[in-house]
Amino acid sequence: MAKERNILVVDDERTIREVVRRYLELEGFRVTEAETGPQALSILQGMRPDLVVLDIMLPGVDGFSITRRLRQASDYNPLSIEGDIPIILLTARSNEVDRIAGLELGADDYVTKPFSPRELVARVKAVMRRSSAGEAESDTPVAFGPLHLDPRSRSVSVDDKDVSLTAKEFDLLWFLMRHPRQVFKRQQLLDKIWGYEFYGDESTVTVHVRRLREKLEPNPSKPSFIQTVWGVGYKFEIPGS
């Protein structure tokens, strides 16, 4: 029997939590709820959810702060969990700057209020889905120059130094490394990695590429791995070739 996935839903509006819970449970997920930032942090001290649906505007501690603490768990001792738990932010803000801020902190996706519960469920499924699970080479480690990636352990290293990536950062890098020199449009990457076409915002890809460069490259402004093809999208280039 497949392991039941646990989703932590954090929102101070009771109606939203109840609706989201109902729709997620109908899809077979187990749901834990929190209505404040401190309550969410307390829950995270004792459990590791498979995904967090997180409102930005929360009493006590906001969603940005929780995202930051999850992504930098080693700097926040009570959260003794891995930093790669997928995060979907809920926001009533339509300002693109706020959405980008969440992605920059390491969120995997966002949904703007008001939203369709079916849309949110689709986002949850897409974010949790691992890339190209059925490909024959999907469990084969890949390496180019100093960059090594092992999909079986979902580990990445550069010059034998471990690099911590979020779930979607890993999936994006893995996909690009399996298709070196092939150029992909941002919308194609949304479809391949995030698993949807209509809902996606291309800035999601842009921010994830930027974060990967910051983690992998000695000089992110002059990337050697993930290169921009202006007016088109991105490609993975083999270093030194």
C-alpha positions in Angstrom: 0.0 0.0 0.0 1.3 3.5 -0.9 2.4 5.7 1.9 -0.2 8.3 2.8 1.1 11.8 2.2 0.7 14.4 4.9 0.0 18.0 4.0 0.3 20.8 6.6 -2.1 23.6 5.8 -1.4 26.9 7.5 -4.0 29.7 7.2 -5.7 31.9 9.8 -9.1 31.7 8.0 -11.0 28.7 9.3 -13.2 28.4 6.2 -10.2 28.2 3.9 -8.6 25.5 6.0 -11.8 23.5 6.1 -12.3 23.7 2.3 -8.7 22.9 1.5 -8.8 20.0 3.9 -11.9 18.5 2.4 -10.5 18.7 -1.2 -7.1 17.3 -0.2 -8.7 14.4 1.8 -10.9 13.5 -1.1 -7.6 13.0 -3.1 -6.2 10.7 -0.4 -4.0 13.1 1.5 -3.8 13.3 5.3 -4.1 17.0 6.5 -2.8 18.7 9.6 -4.0 22.3 10.2 -2.4 25.4 11.9 -4.0 28.9 12.1 -1.0 30.9 13.3 2.7 31.2 12.5 3.8 30.0 16.0 1.4 27.1 15.9 2.8 26.0 12.5 6.4 26.2 13.9 5.4 24.2 16.9 3.9 21.5 14.7 7.0 21.5 12.5 9.2 20.8 15.5 7.6 17.4 15.9 6.7 16.3 12.4 8.0 16.4 8.8 5.1 16.9 6.4 5.4 15.9 2.8 4.3 19.4 1.7 3.3 22.7 3.4 0.5 25.0 2.1 1.3 28.2 3.7 -0.5 31.6 3.9 1.8 34.6 3.8 -0.3 36.8 6.1 -0.3 35.0 9.4 -0.6 36.1 13.1 2.5 36.0 15.1 5.0 34.8 12.4 4.3 35.4 8.8 4.7 32.9 5.9 7.9 34.5 4.6 9.6 33.9 8.0 8.4 30.3 8.2 9.6 29.7 4.6 13.0 31.2 5.5 13.3 29.0 8.6 12.4 25.8 6.7 14.9 26.5 4.0 17.6 27.3 6.6 16.7 24.7 9.2 20.3 24.3 10.3 20.3 27.9 11.4 17.1 27.4 13.4 17.7 24.6 15.8 14.1 23.7 16.8 13.3 22.8 13.2 15.4 19.7 13.0 14.0 18.7 9.6 15.4 18.7 6.1 15.2 21.9 4.2 13.7 20.4 1.0 10.0 20.1 2.1 7.9 21.5 -0.8 6.1 24.8 0.0 3.2 26.3 -1.8 2.4 29.9 -0.6 -1.1 31.3 -0.4 -1.3 35.1 -0.8 -4.0 37.6 -1.2 -1.4 40.0 -2.7 -1.5 40.5 -6.4 1.9 42.4 -6.4 4.4 40.4 -8.4 7.2 41.6 -6.0 5.6 39.6 -3.2 5.3 36.5 -5.3 8.9 36.8 -6.4 10.0 37.3 -2.8 8.4 34.0 -1.8 10.1 32.1 -4.6 13.4 33.8 -3.8 13.1 32.4 -0.2 12.7 28.9 -1.6 9.0 28.4 -2.1 8.2 25.9 -4.8 5.0 27.6 -6.0 2.3 30.0 -5.0 -1.5 30.4 -5.4 -3.2 33.8 -5.3 -6.4 34.3 -3.3 -9.2 33.9 -4.1 -8.4 30.5 -5.6 -10.2 27.4 -6.8 -9.7 24.5 -4.4 -9.3 22.2 -7.5 -6.6 24.5 -8.7 -4.8 24.2 -5.4 -5.1 20.4 -5.4 -3.6 20.4 -8.9 -0.7 22.5 -7.7 -0.1 20.2 -4.7 0.0 17.1 -7.0 2.3 18.9 -9.5 4.7 20.1 -6.9 4.9 16.7 -5.2 5.4 14.8 -8.4 9.0 13.8 -9.2 10.2 14.5 -12.7 10.1 11.8 -15.4 9.9 8.9 -12.9 9.4 6.5 -15.8 12.5 7.3 -17.8 15.0 4.5 -18.1 17.9 6.7 -17.1 16.0 8.3 -14.2 18.0 6.5 -11.5 21.4 6.9 -13.1 23.8 9.4 -11.6 25.0 12.1 -13.9 28.2 14.2 -13.7 29.7 17.0 -15.8 33.0 18.5 -14.7 32.8 19.3 -11.0 29.0 18.9 -10.8 27.6 15.5 -9.7 24.0 14.6 -9.2 22.6 11.3 -7.9 18.8 10.9 -8.3 18.6 7.9 -6.1 19.7 9.9 -3.0 18.6 13.2 -4.5 22.0 14.6 -3.7 24.1 17.2 -5.5 27.7 18.2 -5.1 30.2 20.6 -6.7 33.9 19.9 -6.2 32.9 17.1 -3.8 31.0 19.7 -1.6 27.4 18.9 -0.9 24.8 21.4 -2.2 21.4 21.7 -0.5 18.6 22.1 -3.0 14.9 22.4 -2.7 12.7 19.7 -4.3 12.0 21.8 -7.4 15.5 23.1 -7.7 16.7 19.5 -7.8 14.0 18.5 -10.3 14.9 21.4 -12.6 18.6 20.7 -12.5 18.1 17.0 -13.0 15.9 17.6 -16.0 18.4 20.0 -17.6 21.4 17.8 -17.0 19.6 14.9 -18.7 19.2 17.0 -21.8 22.5 18.9 -22.2 22.7 21.6 -24.8 19.0 21.3 -25.5 17.2 24.6 -25.2 13.9 24.8 -23.3 11.4 27.6 -23.2 10.3 28.7 -19.7 6.8 27.5 -20.4 8.2 24.1 -21.4 10.0 23.8 -18.1 6.9 24.8 -16.2 5.1 21.9 -17.9 8.0 19.4 -17.5 8.9 20.2 -13.9 5.9 21.8 -12.3 3.4 19.7 -14.3 1.0 22.3 -15.5 0.7 24.8 -18.4 -2.2 27.1 -17.7 -1.5 28.1 -14.1 2.2 28.7 -14.4 3.9 32.0 -14.1 7.2 32.0 -16.1 8.9 34.0 -13.3 8.7 30.8 -11.2 11.3 29.3 -13.6 13.4 32.4 -13.7 13.7 32.6 -9.9 14.6 28.9 -9.6 17.3 29.2 -12.3 18.7 32.2 -10.4 18.7 30.2 -7.1 20.5 27.3 -8.8 23.2 29.5 -10.2 23.7 31.1 -6.8 24.2 27.6 -5.2 26.2 26.0 -8.0 28.3 28.6 -9.7 31.5 30.3 -8.4 30.3 33.4 -10.3 26.5 33.3 -10.8 26.6 36.4 -13.1 28.7 34.3 -15.5 27.2 30.9 -15.3 28.9 27.9 -16.8 26.2 25.3 -16.2 22.7 26.7 -16.8 22.9 29.3 -19.5 20.3 31.7 -20.8 19.4 31.6 -24.5 18.1 35.1 -25.0 14.6 35.4 -26.3 14.1 31.6 -25.9 14.8 30.1 -22.5 17.6 28.0 -20.9 20.0 25.1 -21.6 22.5 23.1 -19.6 26.0 23.5 -21.1 28.7 21.0 -20.5 31.6 22.9 -18.8 34.8 23.1 -20.9 33.1 21.8 -24.1 
